Amino acid sequence: MKQSTLYLSTLGAIVFSSTLATMHATADETAENGNREEVIVRGQYLQSETINALKTPTPILDVPQSLSIVTSALIQRQGFTSLGDIVNYTAGVNNSQGEGHRDAIVFRGIRSTADFYIDGTRDDVQYYRPLYNLQQVEILRGPNALLFGRGGAGGILNRVTKKGVLGTSFNDYQAGVDSFGGYNVQLDTNYAVNDDTAVRLNAYYEGLESDRDYNDGTRYALNPTAKFALGESTVLDVSYEYVDHEQFIDRGIPTGSDGKPVEDFDEIIFGDRGTNESELEAHLFRAMLQHEFSDALKANATAFYGDYDKSYLNFYASGYDQAATPDVVTLDGYVDTTDRQNLILTGNLVGQFATGSIGHTVLFGAEYIDTDSDQDRYNAFWDTTQDDNEVFSIQKPLDLRGGVGVNAAGQVTTNDFTADLNDDTRVELEVYSFYLQDEIALSEQFDLILGARFDSFDIEVDNVPADEVRNGGDDEVSPRGGLVYKPRENISLYAAYSETFLPRSGEQYANINGDNDDLDPDEFENTELGLKWDFARGLSLTMAYFENEQTISGRDNDTGENFEVRGLEIDGFEVQIEGQVTDDLYIRGGYTYFDGETGDGEEPRELPENMASIWGNYIVSPKWAVGLGATYQDESLISDGGSAVLPDYTRVDAAVYYQFSENLRIQLNVENLLDEEYYPYAHSTHQASVGEPLSARLTVSGKF
């Protein structure tokens, strides 16, 4: 029996036989919209607002694709502090390192740093997104171009923010401290000015600490919002969010001769303790207008403006030879800045009507995106080597601080981050999009979904060092089709097909140098077959089999002609289960199997064959509750077809809760209960992240 299969069997047996967990959603956990709702969201819409990730009021059972929803109550229960925490407990997705300064998710084998959305609007700058103001997180798998446009090849993640609540006032708080010395405070307050107006403020501050030396930082954010009822049929939500984040960048440790991360280096930082730092300042403005012309015809419009100022400086291990030179490491580095402004305008019209006995839910939408993005990068430049690499002796700490150190030869060496310009690009991007979709109720048992999106993508890139301006563009049609069969009201079987594309400029508009300015975009085709089954007591099972194929455009160097070749191919299946097993026991779990191949026939990076997770909540008494969960990840390659690997691991987490009163609760979350030594992800061969050891977070929450 394979070790991975043994782990999975053991994991399932342990959790299902001895799962202990937290309470149902209590009053202080679910203070959203002034109502008290179950954590389980089945048979409802993806979010409570009219504007949502699907853009139409479609019950989850009728959606022909795999998706997951994590509510604010579940975020609080499991002690999630990042999107990465949520991904660990979600089927079909896994985390990537993101070079230690950004969210990076692998959606069904396809890594992305740009397929992030906030209230359905693109939020593509590379940074760590906070959770303090979220109503829920929605993770949709499979290409989603019809609703979201370019990218989204393997899936998208949408954050739904908390908004003003009419007719009620409340004040919720949360404060926590962890065993590393980190702490956070959080406030959510809503005030009903009158029957038609409400204002809400979400705010938080966090001091970051870690078991790894120097791995600290601070982040804080403010998000005032207001809701206005402009009549019986019209609602306006306006919002401003300010985010400030400073954090040490930890790029991880090298791998050794056996291809695995070197355990002896777990406590060493392969960077500059005075230089490795990321800084972000963001101003986000959002406005959403919803209007009901009638029960059957609704419209909404959104306006989003984001101003992002991001920089990061870092050194990292770029070379290590354990057999030949075990005591020295080569460091490389760079400083990178991004200054980006996104203006996004979106409008949707949703109509419901019938033609004879056939029902229709028709979505027509349009979107305009205007992006200005300036980015540059300077390589490290050492005065001793006259290039970007330098060799240092391996010790704790490395003899390097503030860009000045002593190299392995005993020489004083100094870095200059202004001497070697890598790139400097000024990008202007305009996108015009139109989409049409019809959800056709052929009968009580059959639904047919048909739609397509047209995107006109125009980009201009000013390559400053080359004094060259290039223009590129793509006009793409992205179709989507699905068939849903419901043999019973609580069961659906579906088949779906969809396409999406990624422009040659990439997800971060890096450049269109060389042949990239006139090559066709990468295209992705996805086929998915699935089952959704809502059992009694709110327990739901979903299963999906999927295939995702990439087509890449290339150019013949001799003839200059374009051609298409096969790219990445991923297939696999997912199983998710969530809901109440008994009145006192709630579970949420998932399993994913992946199989993939690159265009060169190699095994893809960051594609574990098996992944599994489960979390259980058990109410011991009206005041006490406990929780237990585990997440498993199979061995995976660090680079396509390479020899460096991340070993498989199982991490166990737990929680204990005590409800003093309706207004006060104490919660203890324990991560890595068995103190497993593991390496969850890597950016490249010698940059494998070290998982945190046994740790705990104590949280006090309530209302006043």
Sequence and secondary structure as in RCSB ss.txt:
>XXXX:A:sequence
MKQSTLYLSTLGAIVFSSTLATMHATADETAENGNREEVIVRGQYLQSETINALKTPTPILDVPQSLSIVTSALI
QRQGFTSLGDIVNYTAGVNNSQGEGHRDAIVFRGIRSTADFYIDGTRDDVQYYRPLYNLQQVEILRGPNALLFGR
GGAGGILNRVTKKGVLGTSFNDYQAGVDSFGGYNVQLDTNYAVNDDTAVRLNAYYEGLESDRDYNDGTRYALNPT
AKFALGESTVLDVSYEYVDHEQFIDRGIPTGSDGKPVEDFDEIIFGDRGTNESELEAHLFRAMLQHEFSDALKAN
ATAFYGDYDKSYLNFYASGYDQAATPDVVTLDGYVDTTDRQNLILTGNLVGQFATGSIGHTVLFGAEYIDTDSDQ
DRYNAFWDTTQDDNEVFSIQKPLDLRGGVGVNAAGQVTTNDFTADLNDDTRVELEVYSFYLQDEIALSEQFDLIL
GARFDSFDIEVDNVPADEVRNGGDDEVSPRGGLVYKPRENISLYAAYSETFLPRSGEQYANINGDNDDLDPDEFE
NTELGLKWDFARGLSLTMAYFENEQTISGRDNDTGENFEVRGLEIDGFEVQIEGQVTDDLYIRGGYTYFDGETGD
GEEPRELPENMASIWGNYIVSPKWAVGLGATYQDESLISDGGSAVLPDYTRVDAAVYYQFSENLRIQLNVENLLD
EEYYPYAHSTHQASVGEPLSARLTVSGKF
>XXXX:A:secstr
  HHHHHHHHHHHHHHHH     S  TTT  BTTB   S   SS SSSSSS TTSS   GGG SS EEEEEHHHH
HHTT  SHHHHHHTSTTEEE  GGGSS  EEETTEEESS EEETTEE  S S    TTEEEEEEEES  HHHH S
  SSEEEEEEE    TT  EEEEEEEEETTS EEEEEEEEEEEETTEEEEEEEEEEEE  SSTT  EEEEEEEEE
EEEE STTEEEEEEEEEEEEEEE    B B TTSSB GGGTT   S TTT EEEEEEEEEEEEEEEEEETTEEEE
EEEEEEEEEEEEEEEEEEE  TTT TTEEEEEEEEEEEEEEEEEEEEEEEEEEEETTEEEEEEEEEEEEEEEEEE
EEEE  BTTTSSS EEEE  SS SEETTEEE TTS EEEB TTSEEEEEEEEEEEEEEEEEEEEEE SSSEEEEE
EEEEEEEEEEEEETTTTEEEEEEEEEEEEEEEEEEEEETTEEEEEEEEEEEE TTTTTT    GGGGSS  EEEE
EEEEEEEEE GGG EEEEEEEEEEEEEEEE TTT  EEEEEEEEEEEEEEEEEEESSSSEEEEEEEEEEEEE TT
S   BT  SEEEEEEEEEE SSSEEEEEEEEEE  EESSTT S EE  EEEEEEEEEEEEETTEEEEEEEESTT 
      EEETTEE     SEEEEEEEEE 
